[in-house]
Amino acid sequence: SLQTLIDKKIIKYFSGHGSPRGELKGEGDVPYIRVKDIVNWQPYIDVTSLIPREEYNRIFKKDKALQTKDILYVSRGSYRIGSVAMVSPYDGDMLLTREIVVIRVEKLNNEYGITPEYLLYALSHRYTWEQTKNKVFYEPCLPNIDDRWKEILIPIPQDNEQFNGIKTQVDSVIKNQWKSKENIKSLKDNFDVFMV
């Protein structure tokens, strides 16, 4: 279970930062990541939600600073609960809504062989999604999994060859996603490319 990984200090977690003032959305250059922005294992940058640096600084707390390979997990909000994304080295500063939980693999050399990339895959597995659906309850406004995400059991193959094969393939996917982000950043920095 994810709770076991927490208890063994293999992973740690914290909630998102909070919401900026509505009138400031679209008025700056720092991404504000909402539930709908967790797409295809990546945080999607919606230019209509960019906030000013001053607003980011007002809400941001140092103990919630994001790191490369942090996993963003949707814990509340319509049909998106359980969706995940991974922070890349090219994402820069981001402000996260509180409905997103940040999960970080702290102990990389752990007894289960779990890497950040493998955990991203495991949280996306059909077996995990079935558990997620059964742990969601409905508040007056939005569905919510609350702290029950910690009860989720993640699959770990007993066959080492299969386990390593999955990790290799997921690593490759993440590296390709990051290479694309690196190339786009290079175009923006070196050739005055403007993308929205």
ChimeraX attribute file (.defattr): number of C-alpha atoms within 10 A of each C-alpha:
attribute: neighborCount
match mode: 1-to-1
recipient: residues
	/A:1	13
	/A:2	19
	/A:3	18
	/A:4	14
	/A:5	18
	/A:6	17
	/A:7	11
	/A:8	13
	/A:9	13
	/A:10	21
	/A:11	21
	/A:12	17
	/A:13	17
	/A:14	13
	/A:15	17
	/A:16	23
	/A:17	23
	/A:18	18
	/A:19	18
	/A:20	20
	/A:21	9
	/A:22	9
	/A:23	8
	/A:24	14
	/A:25	20
	/A:26	17
	/A:27	14
	/A:28	18
	/A:29	16
	/A:30	22
	/A:31	26
	/A:32	29
	/A:33	25
	/A:34	23
	/A:35	25
	/A:36	15
	/A:37	18
	/A:38	22
	/A:39	14
	/A:40	12
	/A:41	19
	/A:42	19
	/A:43	25
	/A:44	18
	/A:45	18
	/A:46	15
	/A:47	17
	/A:48	14
	/A:49	20
	/A:50	22
	/A:51	24
	/A:52	18
	/A:53	14
	/A:54	11
	/A:55	17
	/A:56	23
	/A:57	11
	/A:58	9
	/A:59	12
	/A:60	18
	/A:61	10
	/A:62	7
	/A:63	7
	/A:64	15
	/A:65	13
	/A:66	21
	/A:67	16
	/A:68	14
	/A:69	19
	/A:70	21
	/A:71	28
	/A:72	30
	/A:73	26
	/A:74	28
	/A:75	26
	/A:76	23
	/A:77	19
	/A:78	13
	/A:79	14
	/A:80	17
	/A:81	22
	/A:82	23
	/A:83	22
	/A:84	27
	/A:85	23
	/A:86	26
	/A:87	20
	/A:88	22
	/A:89	12
	/A:90	14
	/A:91	20
	/A:92	12
	/A:93	16
	/A:94	21
	/A:95	25
	/A:96	26
	/A:97	18
	/A:98	19
	/A:99	22
	/A:100	27
	/A:101	22
	/A:102	26
	/A:103	22
	/A:104	23
	/A:105	22
	/A:106	17
	/A:107	17
	/A:108	13
	/A:109	11
	/A:110	15
	/A:111	9
	/A:112	10
	/A:113	14
	/A:114	21
	/A:115	20
	/A:116	22
	/A:117	22
	/A:118	20
	/A:119	23
	/A:120	23
	/A:121	20
	/A:122	19
	/A:123	22
	/A:124	17
	/A:125	13
	/A:126	11
	/A:127	14
	/A:128	18
	/A:129	18
	/A:130	11
	/A:131	16
	/A:132	20
	/A:133	13
	/A:134	10
	/A:135	16
	/A:136	18
	/A:137	13
	/A:138	12
	/A:139	9
	/A:140	5
	/A:141	8
	/A:142	11
	/A:143	17
	/A:144	21
	/A:145	20
	/A:146	13
	/A:147	10
	/A:148	16
	/A:149	23
	/A:150	14
	/A:151	14
	/A:152	19
	/A:153	17
	/A:154	18
	/A:155	15
	/A:156	15
	/A:157	11
	/A:158	8
	/A:159	9
	/A:160	11
	/A:161	10
	/A:162	12
	/A:163	15
	/A:164	14
	/A:165	12
	/A:166	17
	/A:167	20
	/A:168	13
	/A:169	13
	/A:170	17
	/A:171	17
	/A:172	13
	/A:173	14
	/A:174	17
	/A:175	13
	/A:176	12
	/A:177	15
	/A:178	18
	/A:179	14
	/A:180	13
	/A:181	16
	/A:182	16
	/A:183	11
	/A:184	16
	/A:185	15
	/A:186	13
	/A:187	14
	/A:188	13
	/A:189	11
	/A:190	9
	/A:191	9
	/A:192	9
	/A:193	11
	/A:194	9
	/A:195	8
	/A:196	6
